[in-house]
Amino acid sequence: MSDALPLLYSFRRCPYAMRARMALLLSGKTVRLRELILRNKPDEMLAASPKGTVPVLVLPEGEVIDESLAIMEWAIATGSGNLAPPSGDERALIARNDGPFKRDLDRYKYPDRYDDIDPLAHRASGAEFLSSLNDRLAENGHLSAQPDGFADIGIVPFVRQFRIADPDWFDAQEWPALHPWLERHMSSAVFTKAMTKFPLWQDTGEEAVFGDA
């Protein structure tokens, strides 16, 4: 495998890693992928990015990009796809997703990790954000300036996680635009390919090729 390809450290189920992989695919990029689990972080990844979170992209010249949104923008800037950079409005929407909504998501889905929290209160707070997404989607079916663009790719993995916490409750909510939007993305060829299950690099020592080349 060519060392000229960028190296991506990833974890299949992490929503940040999901959106980075989707953007790489939509931008026509190919990388060497090291699939890992976060409870067993490899020394090589920690040397590149001591904060210890995924995704981490190491470019052939040694530059490290260790924020998912930055990886998405790098893929757009250097790739050949139709995915456009985010508008200011999209950035603001993603900031709400990555800030207050992600906080609610974590406390709703993993209440045992926190002290003195009410998961249902965080579900209700998160639902307010989801309702605002539903209203936005009702206008034209997507969150971005283009169909299935940056904000859609950047937010859909987190909405998926929120649904996983209680699918029956989620599916019963009156979100007529949000439900088909989520289903469309979850059944898309891009998401399916982004969620390809690779052997753990720590177990095999072998990198996978991820992308279209």
N, C-alpha and C positions, 0 to 999 in steps of 0.2 A: 504494500500500500504506500502511496506517495506521501512523503513528508511535506510536500508542497501544499497539501490540503490543510485548511484550518482544523484544529482539534476542538471538539465539543465535549465537555463533561455534562452529562444530563441524567435526569431521573424521570422515568416514564410518567409517573403519576403527579408530578409537581406541576401546578398550573402555570407557573412562570416558565418552566422548561417547555411545556406544551406550546405556549404561544411563540416562543423562540423557534421551535422546530417547524411550526406551521409557516412562519414568516420565511424561514430558510427555503422551504419547499416552494412557496409561492413566488419567491425571488429567483428560483432556479439555481440555488447554491448547493454545493456538495461539500460535506465535511467528513472527517474521521470522527467517529462517535465512540465515547467510552461511557457505557451505561453503568450506573452505580446505584447504591442505596445509601441514604443519608446517614444511617447509623454506622456506616463503615466508609468514611471518607478517605480516599487515597491520599497519601502524602504528596503525590505529584500535583493534585488539584489544589491542595492547601498551599503548596509552594507558589503556585500561580496566583491564587486568590485566597489569602488567609481568612477571609470572612466565612468561608466554608459553606456557601450556598450555591445552588445551581439556578440557571445554567452558567457555565463558564466557557468562553470561547478564546482559545489561544491561537493567534494568527501565526503564519509561518515565520514572520520577521520577529516574533516574540511579544508583540503587543497583546495585552489581555483585556477582554471585554467581559465584565462579570455582572452586568445588569441586563435583564431580559429585553427591556425596551431599547436599550442601546444595541443589542444584538439584532433586533428587528430592524432598526434604522440602518445598521451596517449592511444587512442583507439587501435592503432596498437600494442603498447607495451604490453597492458593488454588483448587484445582481441584474438579471435580464427579464424579470417578471413585470406584471402590471400593478403590483401593490404599490400604492403611493405613500409618501411620508404623511404623518398625521397633521391635521390642521390644528390651530390653537384650540378650537372647540373640542376636538377629539382628545387632545392632551388633557384638557380640563376634566373630561368625562372619565378618562383612564385614571386620573389622579383621585377621583372620588371612588373608583373601583379599588384601587390599590391601597387607599387609606381607610376611610370609614367602613366601606363595605367589606374589605378583607378582614378588618378587625371584628366585625359582626360575624362573618363567616367562620372564623377560627373559634370564636366563643360559642357559637351555635353548634358547630359540628364536633368540636372537641372540648366540651365543658369541663371534663375531668382535668384538663391541663391548667385550669385557672381557679383561683380562689374567689369565693363570694360573688359569683356571677349567676345571672338568670338566663339560661339559653333561649327561652321563649321570648324574652325581651329583645335579645339580639336577633332572633328570627324576625320579629316584628320590625325592627329597625332595618335589617337587610331587605325585608320585603318592600319597604318604602323606596329604596333604590331600584329594586326590580320593577316596581310599578312605574317609576320614571323611565326606565328603559323600555317598558312596554308602550308607554305613550310616545316615546321617540320612534320606536319601530313601527307604530301604527301609521306614521306619516308616509314612509316609503319602503319599509321592510328591512332597513339596515341602519346601523349606528353611524357609519362613516359617510364621508362625502362621496364615496364610490361604493357600489354594491360589495358587501363582504370585504370591507377594507380594514385599515389599521385598527380602528377602535373595535370592530367586530372580532377580529382575531385576538386582540389584546384582552378582551373582556370575557369572551365565551367560555374559556376554561374555568373561570371562577364561578360563573353562573351554573355550569355543570356541577361543580363541587357543592354548591348550595343545594341543588336538587338532590344530590346523592345522600345528603344528611337525612332526608325524609321524602322519598319520591311521591308517596301517596298525598302528603300534604301539598307539596309543590304542584303536582299535577291538578289538584283541585282548585287552585287559585284562578281567579278571573284575569288571566293575562293572554288574551286572544292573539296578540302579536308576538309576545315573547316565546310562547310554547313552540310554534312552528319554526321560529328563528333558531331556537336551540336545537330542535330536532334536525333541521336542515344542516346545521354545522356538524352535529354529532354523527350524521350519516354520510357526510361528504367524503370524497376520495382523499382530500388533503388531510382531514383529521384522521381517517383510517390509517393512512401512511405514516402520519406523525406519531401514532400510537403503536407502531410496530414494536413487538417485544423482542429485544435483543438479549443475548446472554450477558450476564454481569462481567464487566471487564476485570474486576478483582478475582473472579473465579477462573477465567479463561486466559487472561493476558492478551486477548485478541480484540482489536478494534473492529467496529463495523463501518461500512460506508453508508452514509446517510445522505440522501438527495436523489437527484435525477440523472447524474452522470453514470 
